[in-house]
Amino acid sequence: MNAVNFSAFKFKNSPPMIKKIEHIGIAVNDLEAATKTYETLFKASPYKTETVEREGVKTVFFECGESKIELLGATRDDSPIGKYLSKQREGIHHIAFFVDDLAAEMTRLQQEGFQLLSESPKPGADDKSIVFLHPKGNHGVLIELCEDRA
C-alpha cells in the first residue's frame, strides 16, 4: 500500500508560515519547586524570569536546544493559569510556534477556520507578541503563535 503525500496537494508551493517550536509551556502549582526540578534536569539555571501582571502569571524560561521550556505559575487565582490549575493537573499547558508575521498568520488561520482567542496580538513574556488558538480546533491542544516584539 502506498502512502499518500498530502503535502503535494494544497500547500505545494507555499512557504511555511510556522518556523519552529518556540517553547513548550508547563503549568505548575509551585514555581520555585518546579524551577529547582528543571535546573537539575537541564544542569542549568533559567535564563529569564518574568512576571506578566496583565495575565497574572510568573514565567521561568530554560533553553533547550533551539527551543525553550516555559514554566508558568499563577500570581492570582483568577488568572488564566490559576483557573487552569484549579481544573487541571500540572503539566503541559501549551505549545508555542514562532512565526515571522503574526498578523498575516492570524488572518490566514482565521480564513482556514481556526478560532483565535483574541482579535489582536498581546504582549507576552520573553519580548514576544502572542495570540492563542482555541484548543477545540486543535484536537485539544492550546497553541500559541508568537513573534519577536519590535
Secondary structure as GFF3:
##gff-version 3
##sequence-region A 1 150
A	DSSP	three_ten_helix	6	8	.	.	.	ID=ss1
A	DSSP	beta_strand	18	27	.	.	.	ID=ss2
A	DSSP	alpha_helix	31	42	.	.	.	ID=ss3
A	DSSP	beta_strand	48	52	.	.	.	ID=ss4
A	DSSP	three_ten_helix	53	55	.	.	.	ID=ss5
A	DSSP	beta_strand	57	64	.	.	.	ID=ss6
A	DSSP	beta_strand	67	74	.	.	.	ID=ss7
A	DSSP	alpha_helix	80	87	.	.	.	ID=ss8
A	DSSP	beta_strand	91	99	.	.	.	ID=ss9
A	DSSP	alpha_helix	102	111	.	.	.	ID=ss10
A	DSSP	beta_strand	122	123	.	.	.	ID=ss11
A	DSSP	beta_strand	128	133	.	.	.	ID=ss12
A	DSSP	three_ten_helix	135	138	.	.	.	ID=ss13
A	DSSP	beta_strand	143	148	.	.	.	ID=ss14
###
